[in-house]
Amino acid sequence: MPKVKVRDPTSGQELEIEPIKVWKLAPKPRKGVKIGLFKSPITGKYFRAKVPEDYPV
């Protein structure tokens, strides 16, 4: 999977890392967004962040 530029909430830094898993989060009547699961290389904690719509699932 390609790398994504996201803000790491555990360390507060802007990182370019590869998501572990990506899924679409969409309520029935709405379009929805793509969410990725990431692991911080600095703190080792997991966090979720929005990924671009054209990112492969």
C-alpha positions in Angstrom: 0.0 0.0 0.0 1.3 3.5 -0.7 2.2 5.9 2.1 -0.1 8.6 3.3 0.7 11.9 5.0 -1.2 12.1 8.3 -0.9 13.9 11.6 0.0 11.6 14.5 -2.2 12.6 17.5 0.0 10.6 20.0 3.2 12.6 19.2 1.7 15.7 17.4 4.0 15.3 14.4 3.1 15.2 10.6 4.2 11.7 9.3 4.2 9.9 6.0 3.4 6.3 6.9 1.7 3.3 5.4 -1.7 2.3 6.9 -2.1 -1.2 8.4 -5.8 -1.4 7.3 -8.2 0.8 5.3 -12.0 0.7 5.3 -14.9 2.8 4.2 -17.0 4.3 7.0 -20.4 5.4 5.6 -23.8 5.9 7.2 -26.6 4.8 4.9 -27.8 8.1 3.4 -24.4 9.7 3.1 -21.3 9.4 0.9 -18.9 8.5 3.7 -15.1 8.6 4.2 -12.1 6.2 4.1 -10.4 5.6 7.4 -7.0 4.1 7.9 -5.4 2.3 11.0 -1.9 3.4 11.6 0.8 2.6 14.2 3.0 5.5 15.4 6.7 4.7 14.8 7.6 7.2 17.7 5.2 6.1 20.5 4.1 2.6 19.2 0.4 3.5 19.8 -2.3 2.8 17.2 -4.5 5.6 15.8 -7.0 6.1 13.1 -7.0 8.9 10.5 -8.8 9.9 7.3 -7.1 8.8 4.0 -7.7 10.3 0.6 -10.8 9.1 -1.3 -8.8 7.7 -4.2 -6.8 5.5 -1.9 -7.2 1.7 -2.7 -9.2 -0.3 -0.1 
